[in-house]
């Protein structure tokens, strides 16, 4: 009832918004503002560690350190093996990072997006500033970090002789689907967080649960068959499985699952864009 009463305070608009027109509108605004978006992404990338001795180099040190730590702990101290005990000690690290790096990028994008309207409040309050580009700035910044992490991971694959095959051509489509999915969720939760400040706190708890419900640290084969069907309700399961198929098992992904990822990304971004357009005028007043 509280949600309904809160929602009723806003001017009602037509919910049957044309999704194609919504996507075209966002594409047009972002294309026209591409120089501004690029400059703000660079600014965010530089100032994230402003004042530290290493500066922006921390963007390279963090993912490299994370991969090194997981390799030492899981492969050499705990000696975790994936499947056959005779497999390479690094095989589990390769499996872990194939799911963990995309998950980390997804989580960072959504969590940062949930606070992005407060973070860019000074820009949003300016009438001439297009609010449609806020998500592109956040996603662009987190994607840079993700690409750096993946470059180190691919270097690990190269050094261990675990080079992906021709199926790697599917990776750009998978990454695009993930970015759209995270961006859509980010816009929805970012708008909600403007009016309900508890959203960001709830997300911190939700993502802890969500992480352990995704087969990243463990293999779904270790789960009893009865419970495996519940993983189909987890949208990120489809992303992590596809990354693992391509990077770990070096095989072509299930194109039905890849299609699900693309549909999830497109639907999420469309709903997120429509939500932002619906409450665009109220966001500046509420900040």
N, C-alpha and C positions, 0 to 999 in steps of 0.2 A: 504493500500500500504506500509505503514511503517513496519507493522508486516511482510509482505511478503519479503520486502527487508532485514529486520533483520534476518529472518529465512534463507534466501538464503546464508547468510555468513557462515553457518555451513555445514560440509560435509554431503552429503545425504546418508542415509542408507535405507535398505529395510524396508518399512513400514509394510510389511506383516510378521511381527515377529510372531513366533509360540507362542501363549499365554501359552500353556502348558510348553514349554521349559523355558519361562520367569519365570513362577511361580516356576518351579522346581529349576531353578538357584538361585532364591532368597531364597527359602527354604533351599537349600544346604548351601549357604553362611551364612545365619543366624544361621543354626544349628552348623556349624563349628565354628562360632564366638560367641556362646551362653555365654561363660564365660566372654568375653570382654563386650558383651551387658549387662549382669547382673551387672558387676562392674560399667559401665558407668551410668546405671539407678540408682544404689545406690548412686553414686557420685552426680548425678543431684538431687536426692531426698534430700540429706543432705545439699548441698550447696545453695539450692533455698532460704533458709532463713539464710544463713551464716552471723554471726555477730549479729543476734538478740538474745535477752535473752532467748526466748522460743525455738529457733532453729527449728528442724524438727517437733516439737509438733504443729506448726502452721498448718501443713497439716491435723491435726485432729481438731484443733479449728475452722478453717474456715468453713468446711461443717456443723459442729455442730451448730455454731453461725447462719449460713444461715437458717437452718431448724427452729431454735428457733425464729428467727426474722420473718420469713414468718408465723409461727404459731401464734405468738402474733398479728401481723398486720392484716392478712387476717381472722383469725378465731375468734379473741376476740375483736379487735378494730373495724374493718370494718364489722365483722360478715357476711362474705360472705358464702353463702350456695350453695351447688351443688345439683340442683334438688329440692327435697322436703325441705321445710323450717324446718322440724322437724329432719332433719339429724344431726348427731354429728357435733359440731363446728370444729372438726379436719378432717372431711371428705374432705373439700376443700384443706386443707394442704396436705393430702395424695394424692389427685388428682394432685395438683400443682407440688409436688416433683417428682411424677412418670414421668413427662415429663421434668421438669426443670433440674434435676440432669443428665440425659443422654444428654440433650441439652448442658449443661455447659461443660461436658466432651468432646462432639463432637466439640464444638466451640474452646475449649482450645487446643485440638489436632491439628485442622486445622490451627489455628492462630500461634501456636508455630512451626508447621511444615513449614509454609511459610517462616520462618526466620531460619530454622534449619541449612541450609548450611552455612550461615554467622556465626551462633553460634558455629558451629564445624569446622570453616575454618582451624584451626591449624591442626586438624586431617586429613581433606580432602586433604590438600596439601602434605601429606605424601603418597608416592606412594604405600606403603604396606597396607595402611588402606583401608578396603573394604567399599566403599560408599553405598553399598546395605544395610548396617546395621543402617545407620543414622536414618531412619524412625522408626525402631524398638526401638531405644533408646528413641525417643520423645514419641512414642505411649506408651511404657512401663511406662515412668514416669507419663504421664497424666492418665494412667489406674490405677496406684496405688492410686492416689488421688480420682478417680472415685469409686474404690472399698471401700475406707474409707467412702466416702459419702454414698454409698449404704448400708454399714453396719449400719450406724446410722439410715438411713431410715428404714431398716428392723427391727431395734430395736424399732422404733416408731410404726411400724405395729404390732409388738409383744405386745407392751404395751397397744395398743388400741384394741386388739383383732381382728385386721384386717389382719389375717395371710393368705398369698396366699395358694391356694390349690395345687393339683397335677400339675396344669398347669405351676407351677414355674420351672418345668424341661425344659421348653422352653427358659428360661432366658439365659443360656449359649450360645445357638445358636443365640439369638438376640444380645447379647453383642458382640459375635464374628463378626456378620455381621456389627454391628456399627463400630467396630474397623477397619475392613477391608475397610469400606466405608470412614471413616475419614482418614485412612492412605493413601489410594489411592489419595484422594483429596489433602492431604498434600504433597505427592511427586510431583504431577502435579504443584501445586501452588508454592511449594518450588523451583522447577526448574525455573519456570517463573520468580520468584522474584529475582533470581540470575542475570537475564539479564534485567528485567524491574522492577526497585525498587518501582514503584508505586503500585505493586500488593498488598502488605501488607496493605497499606493505604486504598485501595479500599475495601479490605476484611472487615476492621473494620466497614465501612458503610454498606456493603452488609449484614453482620451478624445481624446488628440491624434490618434491614428490614425483613430478613429471620425469625428472632425470632418471630416477630409479625404476620407473615404469617403462623406460626405453632401453632396449638391449644394446647398451654401449659398453659397459664394463663386463657384461656377461653375454653369453650366446643364448639365443632364444631356444636352441636345442636342449639347453639344460632345464628349461621350464617344463613341468608336467603338461602333457597334451591338452588336458581339460582347460588349463589357464591360457594356453597359447592363443586361443581365439579372441581373448580380451585385448590382446595387443593390436588387433585390427581396429579397435576404437581409438587408438593413439595415433594421431596424424603424423607425428614425427617418426614413428616406426617406419613408415614408407620411405622417408628420406634416408634414415640411417641404414636401412637394409640395402637401398640402391647404392649408396656410397660403398658399403662393404662388398657388394657383388662386384663392383668395378675395380676397387682399389685393393681389396684383400684376396678375393677369389679369382680375380682377373677373368671375369666372364661377362657376357652381355647381360645387362639387367633385364628383369621382367618388364617388358614394355607396357604391360597393363598397369604395373605399379608406378612406373615412370609417368604414365599418363595421369594416374591419380595424383601424383605430386604436382604436375602442371595444373590440373584442375583445382587442387587445394590452393595453390598459389594465386591463380587467377580469380577465384571466388573470394578469397581472403582480401586481396588487394581491392577488388571492386566494392566489397562491403565496407572496407576501411575508408576508401575514397568517398563513398556516399555518406558515411557517418560524418566525416570531416566537413563535407559540403553542407550537411544538414545543420551542424552546430557552429559553422565557421564564424558567423556574426556574433555569437554569444561568447566565444572563447576569449576575445580581447577584452570584453567587459568584465569577465569573471576573473581574469588574471590580476 
